[in-house]
Amino acid sequence: MILRRLALLPLLATLLITPSTPAQHLSADGANQTFSYLTDQYFDQVYFKFSPTAATSAGLHQYDTQLEDYSEASEQREVAALHEYEKKLQAIDPTALDAEPAADYQILLNSIRAQLLQLEVIRPWEKNPDNYSSGVTNSIFVIMERPYAPVDVRLHAAVERERQIPQALEDARKNLKNPPRIYTEIALEQIDGLVSFFQHDVPEAFATATDPQAKADFAKSNAAVIAALQSYGAWMKSDLLLRSSGDFRWGADTFSKALSYNEMVDIPLPQLLQIGYDDLHKNQAEFARIAKEIDPSKTPQQELAELAAIHPAPDKLLQAFHDRFNSEISFIQTHHIITIPSQVQPTLEETPPFMRATTQASMDPPGPFETHSAKAYFNVTLPDPSWSAQRTSEYMAAFNEGTIVSTSVHEAYPGHYVQFLWQPQFPSKIRKLIGANTNIEGWAHYCEQMMLDEGYGQPGAGASTEREAKLIRLGQLQDALLRDARFVVGIRMQTGVGGALTIPEAEDFFVKEGYQARPIAEVETKRGTSDALYLYYTLGKLEIMKLRADVQKQQGAAFNLEQFHDNFMRQGFAPIRIIRKAMLHNDSPVL
């Protein structure tokens, strides 16, 4: 999972684009220049002003003292602004654009429509209390996590944002209307960690500050944030939870529209669900075959139980990931898998508290315009020290000998971290800032299987014995089954297509069909209630595999895997449909 904060929907806005401004139809002359100007205007005057936290994450620090305006009035201004830019884009004739800007035009227009669908139809600002508490926490985290400026400068920015947080949490109380119970439960599950973050982590991050006034101001603003979060938590528990009976399900129509806007995939949902089931069953059969090779006397479930017990101690988990880097890099270079633009490795650390309830591992690189801090963070969620020994053991099963390899490949080499290293070569601002998850997550998931198919994880190449090699393959298949389960659960739980799933039924599906431990199943189901499109891992992987097969068929003996991967990277974070057209020069189907 990559933290693409820039691709996340900005919740609320402060800038008003006058809706009465008439759309002017443009001739083909100058269409490229007009689109380029409009793109810059959209990002500078709308996108980042709606989401200053995303601007900070992108490396645009003129927004650092601003916080999202979480009021309902501001949300309405954002909707008006997005509609206005939708009209401005529609005034451009896309057929007059060159090939690359024409593709970017479609990406930008779809992104605006996806945001409007979120704000006007899905309406998380009315339904998800964690958007506020975790959102404001993230706004401070992006200032403190990287030394992009002197500590006193960053502390001043943090103080300015903190001063606005109590009002944001007041706006939350006004905006939230009958949330789904699971959303309020997730927010409550995370709130103590957020409070602790401001009590301990934030002061520690700015401990070296020397400006007396900034330090005094911070003492006041940070105390106010802690009090506001504690009050928000108490209010959620005593008030909001009791009236949280809303429905998290998107429904088939909204799900299909979101998939089309975000990923440019318009496959009918029953057909899409069948694609997910087919991949699930294929991976289950392969798991059974490998397990039988290891020990013919044991069932796949028995072999899975043995695999689950082979994991590092929790306090050795970060080092276990770090230990994989050198062998992965060496294999990629000697087998010509993909060009790695830098030898600098990512930094491993514990997942920030506002993400721990719904993610196990993630890559957090600096934004595309960050010029003063190049460090990328590989986040890993460690088991909670308060958990029982049994719960900790069940959780650590997700970091077994095999899945550590696939997770490291996914997050670092040649997955998300290598994507980040290629980012300076992406062809446009749009390709750097607006990402299709079927590309971002699809690539990383594709890498898990591709690396093993190319020979990584064999004795002498990431494994020491044949048995270890087979366990690594089982771990990769277990992770593939996790993503297959997301695919099926996401569609069925959110749309009812194929038979609606309740939350307990979805958890059972992850355990029985996705081969996951119960604590992982619980986390994954929670995530699917709000990250409705998390089928994009398997969907993107299958799209990339088909693209590679089609390019190989077209090129024949001239096909080169490293060249294919490099060319794929050069396209940026565009939907696979866009990349297919650039690489194949046709509009053939993505699947």
N, C-alpha and C positions, 0 to 999 in steps of 0.2 A: 504494500500500500504506500503510495506516495502522497505526501501532504501537499496537494495542489490548492493552496488557499486561494490563489487567484482565480481558479476555475469554480470556486464555490460561489453560490448566489450571494451578492451583497444584500443583506436583509432590508436595510432601510436607507433613506437618502435625505440629503439636505438641499440639493440643487434643484431648482424648478426651471424646466425648459418650457416656455410659454406654449401651451397646447394649441393655441389659435394660429401659430405661425404656419402659413400655407406651404404645402409641399410643392416644389417646383420641378417639373419634369425636365430632365437633362437630355441633351442630345448626345450622340455617341462621341462627339468631339470632346476631348479632354476628360473622358470618363475615368481613365486610370488616375489622373491627377486629382479629380474630384473625390474619388473613393479614398485615395490616400489621405487627403485633407480631412475627410469626414471621419476616417478611422482614428486619426490623431485627436480630433475634436472629441470623439466619443470617449476615448480612454482618459484624456486629460480633463475634460469638463464634466463628464458623467460617471464613468465606471469607477474611477478611484475616489471621486468625491462622495459617491454612494458608499464606498467601502474603504475608508482610510487605513484600516488594519491590513487589507490586502495590498494597499499601496506600500506600506512599510515592509511587508513581506517581499514585495517585488523589488525593493531597493530604492523606492521613490520616497525620500525622507522629508519632503516638504509637507507631508500629511501627518507627521508623527504626533503632533499635539492634538489631533482631531480624533474623535470617537464617533462611531456610527450613531446617528440619531434614530433611536428606537421607537419614536412616537408614531401613532397611527397616521397623523397628518403627514409626517415625513414619508411614510410608506406610500401614501397616495401620490405624493409628489414624484416619488420614484417611478411609480406606474405611469404617470403622465409623461415623464422624461423618456422612458423606454418606448412608449407608443410614438412619441415624437421622432425618435431616431429610427424606429421601424419605418415610418413614413419617409424620412429622408433617404434611407437606403432604397426603398421601393421606387424613388424618383430617379434612380440610376438605372440605366439599361445594362444588365449584366452581360448581354451578348457583345457589348462594345468593349468589354474589359479583356486584357490579355489573360492567358490561361491561369497563371498563378493568382493574380488579383481576383479573377472570377471565382476561383475556389475559395479564397479568403472571404469574398463577399457572401457566399453561401454559409460559411462557418459563422461569420458575425451575425448575419440575419437570424440564423437558427439559434444562436446564443441568446439574442435578445428575446426571441419568442419563448425559449426555455425559461428565461427569468420571469417573463410575464405569466407563463403557466404556473410557475411556483407562487408568485405573489397573488395572482387573481383567483386561482383555482385550488391549488394545494394548500396555500395559506399557512406556512409553518409559523409565521409571526403570531398567529392566533392559537396555535396548537402545541408548540414545542417549548416548554419552559427552559430546557437545557440550552436552546439557542442563545438565550440571554446570559445565563450565568457562565457557561463555557465560552460564549462569544466575547464577553468583556475580559475574561481571563486571558484568552488568546491575544487580545489587543495589547496586553502588557507583556505577555510572553515573547511576542515578536520583537519588542524593543530590547528586552533583557537577554535574549538567547545568543545574540551575535554582537561582537564588539565593533560595529560598523562606524562608531563615533566615540569620542571620549566619554567616560562613564558619567561625568557631570552633565554633559549634553543629553545623553540618553535618560538620565534620571529626571531632568527637567521635562522631557517629553512624557515620561511615564506619569509624573505628577499631574500634568495637564489632562492626560487621559483618565487617570484615577479620579480626578475631581468630577468627571462627568458620569462615572459609573453608578453612583447612587440613583441618579435620575433615570438611567437606563433600566435599572431594576424596578423603579416605580412605574415606568412605562410598561414593563412586562406585566405587572399586576393589572393594568388597565386593558392591555391587549388580549391576554390569554382568555379564551372562551371555550370551555368544555374540552380540554385536551384529552387525547387517548390516555388511559391510565398508565400504559407502559411508558409513555413519554415522561410523565411526571415521576414515575418510579426511577427511571434512568437519571433524571435530573437530581432526585434526592440521593441516589446512589453515589453521585459524583460530588455533591455539594461540600461534604466534609473535606475532601481532597482539595477542592478549590480554596476553601478557607485556609487550610494548612499551607497551601501554595503562597498565599499572601502573607501569612504569618511568618513563614520561614524562608522559602525559596526566593521571593522577591527582595526582601531585605538583604539576603546573602549576596544576591547578584549585584547589588549596588553598594556593597560594604566598603569598597575602596573610594567612593565619592568623597570629595574634599570641600565642595561648595557648602558653606554653613547654611545659607538660606534654602538651597535646594534640599538639604538633608532635613531641615526643620519642616519645610513644606511637605516633604514625603512622609514624615512621621504622622502628620495630620491626615493627609489624603489616604494613606494606606490603612490607617486605623478606621477611617470612614468606610472604606471598601470592605474591610473585614466585618464591620458591624452590619453593613448593608447586605452582604452575602448571608450572614447568619440570620438576619431578619427574613430574607427571601426564603431561606431553607425552612425556617419555622412556619412561614406563611404557606409554603407549598404543603408542608406536612399537616397543618391544622385546618387549612382551608381548601387549597386547590386540589389536593389528592381526593378529598371527599366528593368533589364534583367533577372528577376527571372520568367521564364516561363516553368520550368521543371516539370516533372511528379513525384508525390510522390508514385504512386501506384506500388506495388511490382509485381503484376501479379500472376496468379494461381500457376505456377511452383515454383517460388521462395518462395511464401507463404507456400506451401506444404512442401518444403524441410526444411524451417526454423522451421516449426511445428514439423517435424520429428526429426530434430537434437536437438532442445531445449526441447521438451516435450515428445518425443518418442510416438507421436500420428500420425498414418498414415491413418486415416479414410478419404475416399474421400470427397472433399469439398462439393458437393451437399448434401451428407448424413449428414455431419457435420452441414451444414447450417440448415437442417431440425431439427436436435437435438436442435439447438438454438431457432428456432421458436417454437418448441413444449414446451420448458421450458418457453418461453415468454408468450405463450397463457395460460399455466397452472397457472402462477403467476398472470396474468391479471384476470383470472376467480376467483382465490382465493381472490384477492384484492376486486373484486366486491362483493363477498359473505360477507366478513368482513365489508365492507362499508355499506351494506344493513342491517347488524345486528346493526350497530351504529345508522343509521337513514334510515328507508325504503323509506322515501320520497325524498331522495337525490340520485343523480347519483354518480358513483365512482369519476367522475371528480369534482363534487361539494364537495365531501368529501375530495378529495385531496387538493382542494383549501383551505378548512378550516384547514386541517393538516398543510399546508405550512405556515399558519399564526401563528402557535404555536411554537415559537422558542425563545431562549434567546436573549437578546441584544448582539450586537457584542462584547462589552467589558466584557461580562459575559460568553462568549462561552468556553474559556479554563476551567474556574471553573466548568461549566456544565459537561464537560467530566470528570474532576477529581472527581466530586461528584458520578459518577457511579462506581468507582473502588471497593469500599468496599463491595457494594452489589453483584457485580459480583464475587469477590473473595469468599465471604461467600457462595454464591450459588454453585460455583464450588466445594468447599470443602465439604459442607454438602450433596451434591448430587453425589459426587464421579465422577465428569466429567473427570478430568485429574489431575495428580500430578503437583503442582506448585513448582518448585525447590527453589524459593526464595521469601521472603516476601517484598523485596525492590520494590517499585513502580516506574513506569517511570515518567520522568519529562515533563510536558507540556510546549510547547513554540510555537511561531509563525513560520510558514514555512519559511525556508531560501528563499531569493529573487529569486534565480535562478530556483526555482521549482514552483513559485506561479501561473504561467500562465497555468500550465497543471495538477495540483493536488490540492485536497482539504484537504487531511489528509494523514499522513504517520508516520511510526515508524522507527526511526533511532537508532539502537543499536550499541554498540561498536563492533569492529571486533573480530573474534574468537581468535586472538593472542594478544589482548590488555590486558596487565597485570596491568596497572596503572590507569585505569579509567573505572569504571563499569556502568556509568550512561547511560541510554537509553532515547532518546527524542521522545516524542509523538508530532509531528508537526501538526498544524492546520492552514489553510490559512484563514486569516481574510479578510473581505471585504476591498477594497481600500478606504481610507478616502475621496478620490476625487470623488467617485461614487455618483450618485444621490440617493435620498431616495428610489425611486422605484427600481433601480438596486440593491441596498443593500438589500432591502426586498426580491427581487426575489432570490438573491444569498443565503440569510439566510434560504430560504425554504429548502435547502439541509441539514440544521441542525435543522430540526424540532424535536418535542418530541420523535418521533419514530426513526428517523435516527440517532439521537445522541446515542441511545442505541446500534443500530446495528454497528455504526462506532466505538464506544468504545469497543464493543465485538471483532470487526474485528482487530482493531489496538492493543488492550491491552490484555484483558482477555476473553477467552483463546486463542486469535489470535496471532498476530505477536510477542507481547512481551513475551508470554509464549514459543513460538518457540525459541526466543533468549535465554531464561533461560535454555532450554534443550540443547543448542548448545555444551556445554562442553562434553556431552555424545554422540555426533555424532561419528560414528565409524571410520571416516577417514578424512584426509585433503581434499580430493576431495568432500566429503559430506558437509564439512563446507564452502568450497569456491565456488563451482559450484552449482548453484541452479536452479531447474526447477520451473518456475512460477506457473504451475498447482499444484505444491506442496505448495509453499510459499503462493501465493495468493488464491489458491484453498482451502487450510486449513482455512485461515482467513474468507473467504466467507462462507464456510461450517459451521463454528462456529456460524455465525449470525442466521441461521435457526435452527441448532442443539440446541443451548441454549434455544430458545423459545419452541422448540418441547419438551425439557426436563422439561419445566415449568418455566423458567426464564421469567420475564416480566408479571407475574400474580400478582394479589393482594397479598401483603405480601412478594413477591419475586421480587422486582424491580419496582413494580407498586403499586399505592395506591387504585385504583378503577378499576372496570371492564371496564369502558370506556377508562381509560388510558392504560389498557392491550391491548385493541383492537387497539388503536392508535399506540402502540409499534409494534404490528404485522403488521399494515399497513406500518409503517416506514421500517420494515425489508423487506416487499414485494416491496416497492418502491426502496430500494437499490438492491434487486434481479432483478427488472426490469431494473435498470440502467445497471447492468452487462449483462443481456440478450440483451439489446440494443447494448452494446459494441460487443457482440458476433456476432450479425447479421451485424452491421455496419462495423466491422473490415473485415469480409469476403467480403461483397458486395462492400465496398468502395475500398478495396485493390486489389481484384481479378476480380470483375465483375460477379462472380458466383451468380446466383439468381437475376441478374439485377444490373448494376453498379449504385452507388449512387454518386451524386455530393456532395460537402461540404454543401450547403444549404439543400439538401435533407436529408443528414445524420443528420443535426441539427434538422430538422423537425421530423425525426424518433425518436430521443431521447425525444422530447417533447410529441409527440402523442402516441407512442408505449411504450416508456420507462418511461413516467410519470415524466419528469424532467422539471424544470424551464428553460427558454430560456438561461440565462447566463451559467447554468451548461451544457446545450446542446452544447453551443459554446466551452466551455473548453474541453468537452469530445470529440468533433469532431476534434479539433486541436490535441489532444493527439493521436487519432487514425490515423492521417496522418503519424506519425513516429513510434508509438508503435503499429505496425500493428497486433501483436498477442495478443492484450488485450482481446481476448476471453478467456484467460487462467483462469480468475476468475470463470466463470460458468463452463467451461470445467473441471477444477480441482475439483470444488465442486461436480459435477456429478460423476466424477471418484471416489472420496472418498466415496460418498454415496453408489455407487455400490460395492466398496471394503468392506465397513462395512456390507452391506447386505450379501455378499458372505461369509465373515468370520463368520457372525452370523449363516448362514445356515450350514456352515461346523461344527461349534462348538455346535450348538443347545443350550441346557439349560446351558451349561458351559460358554456361551458368557458373557463377562463383559465389559461394555462400557469404564470404566476408563482404564482397561487393554488394550483394543483395541487402545485407544488414546495414551497411554504411549508407546505401541509398535510401533505405527505409528511414534511418535516423535523420537524414537531411530534410525530410519532409515535415519535421516538427511534430506537434501533438495533434495533427489533423485526423479527422475520422478516416477509417480504412477505405471507405468509398472514394474519398478524395485522393488518397495515396495510390489506390488501384489505377485510377485514371492517369495519374502522373507517371506511373511505372509501366503500365501495360498499354496506355494510350487507347483505352476503350472503356465502355460503361458496363462491363460484365458484372453479374451479381456477386455480392460479397460472400455468399454461402450457396 
